[in-house]
Amino acid sequence: MSVYGDVGDNGKHVTFRVWDANEGKEYDAFPSSVDSVFFSQNAIVGTIIAPELLLIEKDIHVARYIPLNGDGRWTWFSLNSEEDAMNVNSILRAIKDPRNGDVIKTDVTSAGYLDSVGWISLNGLSLMTVENGYLIYLNGPDDTLRITGANATYNVIPLASGWNLVGYPLQSKEPINSVLNISSVSDGDFIKTVAQDPTHPGLSPNMQAQYFGGSWITGGGSGMELMRPNFAYQIRVANSGILFYPGATIPLVEYEDGSSDIQSLSADCDPNDPATWMVVPGEFANNMIVTGLLEIDGNLSADPNDKVAAFVNGQCRGVSPLYYVEVLDKYFVTLFIYGNSSGEQVEIRLYDASDDRLYFNIENFTFQSNGLVGNFGAPYTFRNKQFSASYQLEHVACEEDASGLAQVTMVDGLRASLPVPLEQRRDG
């Protein structure tokens, strides 16, 4: 076999792939006498008498291909194999034209691509798992994700009450009622997915099923009659529980009192108290991500205790601290904003921990499902509102104001010393 190249290829690693026509499968292959082969002009590896053997371990080196949508579109996918390295940069290495602003996310974590750096995650997506479902957004052309590795071993999957994004780690298509086993399932629970290629024969762009009377009802022809390898699924359950696919190897721990490792979350959030800021992602079917910097009074924040939060009608829809990105020497915000429908107006509040002060952002956002604002190459900047206002207060009961009139001039922005809101602090 001749391997071609030019001067610029000297010293580059040569990889080998083998197609087994009998099985209809592709494998990675590795030389037997050396660890690696590197391209060198006019070099010879092996001879007719002593040929170089290419070795394959079929259980480990089989290739899987996942089509990815490009041109600013999302793809839902999951993994059903495990490579030696499961970090996000290794798994996504086959993408040919990654660009600034490309994003991969679960329902609570994300990573963004930055030219010459790679994929950066600040909130927990450094490693990928076979239990998670993923959405990936590519700015470049349509692509294909090539992954090898051993067939996945997988755990049971805890499901929180509400929406959950999960993978399908099995190796074959199976009937939904045979594999979708949920401990707490009840009538009205719901599952949906989006095919990587919605034009594929037999797959509807509206693939969904609902649980009633002891089984999942799909409606003929939607494609949800079967669950499929490398698809991601969004499941809504009324009660927290566990999803146990056939073959799950590690059971969820259950205790004598009947409790388990599943945590039930509730959010009792006061927009004026950053200590209470939290969101329950499962309450919402959709999310958008804002990647940015925080600027207070013109100064970029470098305080990991500062926070940015999103609110809709006083309900917390997202919160993020600041994360240090060493390669850029800056502190970034990765703010998930959750919602059920596009068009909601989202108020952004900023917390300066060093001064214990709250601010409003210079602008609100309009919620957009799967929306993206900013990236590591061109981050959005959160800035506190600044304005001047002079106004008269009447009937003030403070002893210091015997006349009942007071003049207040605000020159450095709307703010509150916490936990008492600004409006309350003016009263006496």
C-alpha positions, 0 to 999 in steps of 0.5 A: 500500500502506497501512502502519499503526501508532500513535504509538509506531511513529513513527521505527521502521524499516519493512521489506518482504517480497515473495512470488513466487507463480510461484516459491513463494519469499519475498524481502526487498525494499528501496526504490530511492530511499532507504536506509531507510523510517521510519514517520511518521504520514500520510507518503507515499512515492512516487506513482502517477506516480513510484512507489517501486520495491522492489528484490530480488536473488534470489540474496541476499534469499531467505528460509529458515525453520527451525522451533524447538522451545520450552517447554524443548526442544532443536532441532538445526539448521544454516545453508545461507546466508550473510548480511552479518553472521554473528554470533550476535545477527544470525542469531538476531534473528528469535526473537520471545520470547528469554528468560534461560537460552536457549542455543545450542551446538555440540559445543565452544562456546556462547552464552547469552541475557540480557535487555536484553543479547542473546546472550553467548558466552565460548568461541567462538560469537560467529560462526556458520558453515555448516559447524557443526551447532547445538543451540538451547534455548528457554524461550519458545514454539515459534518460527521462525528466519527467515534470508536471504542468499546460498547458502552457500559452504563448506569441507571439514569436518575430523572428529576421531576420535569424535563430531563435530557438523556442518551440511549447507550444501547447498541441496537434499535429496540421497541420503546415499550421494551427498553424505556423503563421508568420507576415512577412512570405515570399517565401523561409522562412524555418523551420526544426527540429530533432525528439527526436527519429528519428527512430519513425515511420512517422518521417524522420531524415530530417524534414523540410518545406519551405514557397512558394505561401501562404503555407508551403510545406513539402514533403510527409512523412517527418513528418513536416506536423504536428507540435508536442508538446515538439519539438523544431524548428529552423525557418529562416525568411528573415524579422523580424516579430512575430510568433503567435501560436493559443491561444497566450495570450499576443500580441506584442506591436505595436506603432502608427508609425508601429514599435514594440518591435522587435529589428533589430540588425546589427553588424559593428564590428572592431576586433581591437576595443572591444567596437564594438564587437558584433554578430548577432546570427540570421545570423548563423544556428549553434553554438558551446560553449567554457567554460573557464577561461582567463589568461593574462601573466600567471595570471587568470583574475578576471575582469568582464570587460575583454572580449573574442571574436571570428572572422572568416575573420574579422567578429565577430562570438561571444563575452563573458565577464567574469562571476563570479561563486561564488561556484568555486570562479572564473571568467568564459567565456561562449563563443558562436561561431556562424557559418553556416558550420563546418571547418571554422578557428576561430581566438580568441582575448582577451581584458584586460580592466585594461590595455586597451590591445588586445591579440591573444589567443595561438591557433585558433579553428576549428568551429564545429556545436554543438561543446563543448570545456571545461566545469565548471569541466574542463574549457578551458584556454584562454591564450595570445600568448607570444614570443620574436622577434627581427627585423629591420625596414627600411625607418622609418620616425620618427624624433627620428630615423635619420638613418632610422633603428630601433631595436625592441625587443618584449618580452611579447606577441603581443599586442595593446594599443587600439583603434589604432592597433599595426601595425599603432602605429609603423609608426612614 
